[in-house]
């Protein structure tokens, strides 16, 4: 494969719309490796930096995998693959993970993001859901949860739990007969409710909230208890506060 083909392949993977996705930086690389990603192409630009990272960040098996399978590029060639600077100069193309809605764990809540507008918020929500141990994270709307900006914000944790992009909530409203919970400031207090593990928790955008259509489908609406005068939290913060402050049974 010539240099032009390699450059085009990395640019296509950045969009996250086909069968491959792009990992940027050592943390995304590390998490993808830990959770079983299938690597297609690995490049890095600063061998001394990688060797220093291996002493502090990388376990031996990850370090060995990087150096055995990665290709060292000159800085100029590396920069052609990415339009901005990244702290740890490693890039990888990996196969997009394939998940099945039917195989989601029934004993874990599913996070649903309705039409999120900010890729970084999606990525950070993935990171939170993975840390919590959610059954899955599902997104509708125009932004792919496998685009490079989302992957970067998630630190590669789209491999740590099932992540889906769907066209409409109707595709999952009857998923495993789950309780549908809407996060909404007009709902009941999260402190006063036991939440079902077998649930779908719906989060809207900071500006719009959850649509009336989805509110009408919900079994219950639950609010975070916040100090008077604080009107909202951003999406990823709301997901984090909701999951970690809720009592699930």
C-alpha positions as CSV (number, residue, x, y, z in Angstrom):
1,X,0.0,0.0,0.0
2,X,1.5,3.4,-1.1
3,X,1.6,6.5,1.0
4,X,-1.4,8.1,-0.7
5,X,-3.5,5.0,0.0
6,X,-2.4,4.9,3.7
7,X,-3.3,8.6,4.1
8,X,-6.7,8.1,2.5
9,X,-7.4,5.1,4.7
10,X,-6.6,7.0,7.9
11,X,-8.8,9.9,6.7
12,X,-11.8,7.6,6.0
13,X,-11.4,5.8,9.4
14,X,-11.6,9.2,11.1
15,X,-15.2,9.5,10.0
16,X,-16.2,6.3,11.7
17,X,-18.9,5.6,9.1
18,X,-17.5,2.4,7.5
19,X,-16.1,-0.8,9.0
20,X,-13.0,0.8,10.5
21,X,-12.4,3.5,13.1
22,X,-9.4,5.6,14.1
23,X,-7.7,5.6,17.5
24,X,-5.6,8.6,18.4
25,X,-3.1,8.6,21.3
26,X,-1.8,6.0,23.7
27,X,-4.8,5.9,26.0
28,X,-7.3,5.0,23.3
29,X,-4.8,2.5,22.0
30,X,-4.3,0.9,25.4
31,X,-8.0,0.6,26.1
32,X,-8.8,-0.8,22.7
33,X,-6.1,-3.4,23.2
34,X,-7.3,-4.4,26.6
35,X,-10.9,-4.9,25.4
36,X,-10.0,-7.0,22.4
37,X,-10.0,-4.6,19.4
38,X,-8.8,-6.0,16.1
39,X,-6.0,-3.8,14.8
40,X,-5.5,-3.3,11.1
41,X,-2.8,-0.6,11.0
42,X,-0.6,1.0,13.6
43,X,1.8,4.0,13.1
44,X,3.8,6.1,15.5
45,X,6.2,9.0,15.1
46,X,8.3,9.4,18.2
47,X,10.1,6.2,19.2
48,X,11.8,7.9,22.2
49,X,8.4,9.1,23.4
50,X,6.9,5.7,23.0
51,X,9.8,4.1,24.9
52,X,9.4,6.6,27.7
53,X,5.6,6.0,27.8
54,X,6.1,2.3,28.1
55,X,8.0,2.7,31.4
56,X,5.2,4.7,33.0
57,X,1.9,3.9,31.2
58,X,2.2,0.7,29.1
59,X,2.3,-2.9,30.4
60,X,4.8,-5.1,28.6
61,X,2.3,-6.9,26.5
62,X,0.9,-3.6,25.1
63,X,4.4,-2.2,24.5
64,X,5.5,-5.4,22.7
65,X,2.3,-5.3,20.6
66,X,2.9,-1.7,19.6
67,X,6.5,-2.1,18.6
68,X,6.0,-5.5,16.9
69,X,3.1,-4.4,14.8
70,X,3.5,-0.6,14.5
71,X,5.3,1.3,11.8
72,X,7.7,4.1,12.7
73,X,7.1,7.3,10.6
74,X,8.9,10.5,10.2
75,X,7.1,13.4,11.9
76,X,6.3,15.0,8.5
77,X,4.6,11.8,7.3
78,X,2.8,11.2,10.6
79,X,1.3,14.8,10.4
80,X,-0.2,14.0,7.0
81,X,-2.4,11.4,8.7
82,X,-3.9,13.7,11.4
83,X,-4.8,17.4,10.9
84,X,-3.9,18.5,14.5
85,X,-1.3,17.7,17.1
86,X,-1.7,14.9,19.6
87,X,0.3,14.5,22.8
88,X,1.2,10.8,22.3
89,X,2.1,10.2,18.7
90,X,0.4,6.9,17.9
91,X,-2.5,6.2,15.5
92,X,-4.2,3.0,14.8
93,X,-7.0,1.8,12.5
94,X,-9.1,-0.9,14.1
95,X,-12.2,-2.8,13.0
96,X,-15.4,-1.3,14.2
97,X,-16.9,-3.6,17.0
98,X,-20.0,-5.5,16.1
99,X,-22.6,-5.7,18.9
100,X,-26.1,-7.2,19.0
101,X,-29.0,-5.5,20.8
102,X,-30.4,-8.9,21.7
103,X,-27.3,-9.8,23.6
104,X,-27.2,-6.8,25.9
105,X,-27.0,-7.9,29.6
106,X,-30.5,-7.8,31.0
107,X,-29.2,-7.0,34.5
108,X,-27.6,-3.7,33.7
109,X,-29.2,-0.3,32.7
110,X,-28.9,0.9,29.2
111,X,-28.0,4.6,28.5
112,X,-29.8,6.2,25.6
113,X,-28.7,9.6,24.3
114,X,-31.4,11.4,22.3
115,X,-29.9,13.4,19.4
116,X,-26.8,14.6,21.1
117,X,-25.1,17.6,19.5
118,X,-21.6,17.5,20.9
119,X,-19.2,14.6,20.0
120,X,-17.1,15.2,23.1
121,X,-20.2,14.8,25.3
122,X,-21.0,11.5,23.6
123,X,-17.4,10.3,24.1
124,X,-17.3,11.3,27.7
125,X,-20.7,9.6,28.2
126,X,-19.3,6.4,26.8
127,X,-16.4,6.7,29.3
128,X,-18.8,7.2,32.2
129,X,-21.1,4.3,31.1
130,X,-18.1,2.0,30.8
131,X,-16.8,3.0,34.2
132,X,-20.2,2.4,35.7
133,X,-20.6,-0.9,34.0
134,X,-23.8,-0.1,32.0
135,X,-25.2,-2.7,29.7
136,X,-24.9,-0.5,26.6
137,X,-24.9,3.0,25.3
138,X,-27.2,3.8,22.4
139,X,-27.2,7.0,20.4
140,X,-29.6,8.4,17.8
141,X,-29.1,11.4,15.6
142,X,-26.5,12.5,13.1
143,X,-23.2,12.0,15.0
144,X,-21.6,8.6,14.8
145,X,-20.3,7.3,18.2
146,X,-17.4,5.9,16.2
147,X,-16.1,9.1,14.7
148,X,-12.6,10.1,15.7
149,X,-13.7,13.0,18.0
150,X,-16.0,10.7,20.0
151,X,-13.4,7.9,20.2
152,X,-10.8,10.5,21.4
153,X,-13.2,11.8,24.2
154,X,-14.1,8.2,25.1
155,X,-10.4,7.2,25.4
156,X,-11.1,4.2,23.2
157,X,-13.7,2.8,25.6
158,X,-16.2,2.0,22.9
159,X,-14.7,-1.5,23.1
160,X,-15.5,-1.7,26.8
161,X,-19.3,-1.9,26.4
162,X,-21.7,-2.3,23.5
163,X,-22.2,1.0,21.7
164,X,-24.9,1.5,19.0
165,X,-26.1,4.2,16.6
166,X,-29.8,3.9,15.7
167,X,-32.1,5.9,13.5
168,X,-35.0,6.2,15.9
169,X,-36.0,5.1,19.5
170,X,-38.7,3.0,18.0
171,X,-36.0,0.4,17.2
172,X,-35.4,-0.3,20.9
173,X,-38.5,0.9,22.8
174,X,-39.5,-2.8,23.4
175,X,-35.9,-3.9,24.0
176,X,-36.0,-6.9,26.5
177,X,-39.2,-5.4,28.0
178,X,-37.1,-2.8,29.9
179,X,-38.5,-0.1,32.1
180,X,-38.1,3.3,30.3
181,X,-36.8,6.0,32.5
182,X,-36.5,9.6,31.4
183,X,-34.0,12.0,33.1
184,X,-36.0,15.2,33.5
185,X,-36.0,18.1,35.9
186,X,-39.8,17.8,36.4
187,X,-39.5,14.1,37.5
188,X,-39.4,12.5,40.9
189,X,-36.3,12.8,43.0
190,X,-33.6,10.2,42.3
191,X,-33.0,10.0,46.0
192,X,-36.5,8.8,46.7
193,X,-36.7,6.1,44.0
194,X,-35.3,2.7,43.5
195,X,-34.4,2.3,39.8
196,X,-34.6,-0.9,37.9
197,X,-31.4,-2.4,36.6
198,X,-33.4,-3.7,33.6
199,X,-34.1,-0.3,32.2
200,X,-33.4,2.2,29.5
201,X,-32.4,5.6,30.8
202,X,-33.0,8.4,28.4
203,X,-31.0,11.6,28.4
204,X,-31.7,14.7,26.2
205,X,-29.5,17.6,25.4
206,X,-28.7,20.3,27.9
207,X,-30.7,22.9,25.9
208,X,-33.7,20.8,24.7
209,X,-34.0,18.1,27.2
210,X,-35.8,14.9,26.3
211,X,-38.5,15.2,23.6
212,X,-42.2,15.1,24.4
213,X,-42.5,12.0,22.3
214,X,-40.1,10.0,24.4
215,X,-41.5,11.4,27.7
216,X,-44.8,10.0,26.6
217,X,-43.3,6.6,26.2
218,X,-41.6,6.6,29.6
219,X,-42.6,4.5,32.6
220,X,-41.2,7.1,35.0
221,X,-39.4,10.4,35.0
222,X,-36.6,11.0,37.5
223,X,-34.7,14.2,38.3
224,X,-31.3,14.9,39.9
225,X,-31.6,16.9,43.0
226,X,-29.6,20.1,42.5
227,X,-29.1,23.3,44.3
228,X,-31.7,26.0,43.7
229,X,-30.8,28.2,40.8
230,X,-28.8,25.6,38.9
231,X,-30.9,24.9,35.9
232,X,-29.0,22.1,34.1
233,X,-25.8,20.0,33.7
234,X,-24.1,19.1,30.5
235,X,-24.9,15.7,29.0
236,X,-21.9,13.7,30.2
237,X,-22.1,15.2,33.7
238,X,-25.8,14.3,33.9
239,X,-25.1,10.7,32.8
240,X,-22.4,10.4,35.4
241,X,-24.4,11.9,38.3
242,X,-27.5,9.9,37.4
243,X,-25.7,6.5,37.2
244,X,-23.5,6.9,40.2
245,X,-26.1,8.5,42.5
246,X,-29.0,6.2,41.6
247,X,-30.0,3.2,43.6
248,X,-30.5,0.3,41.2
249,X,-32.2,-3.0,42.0
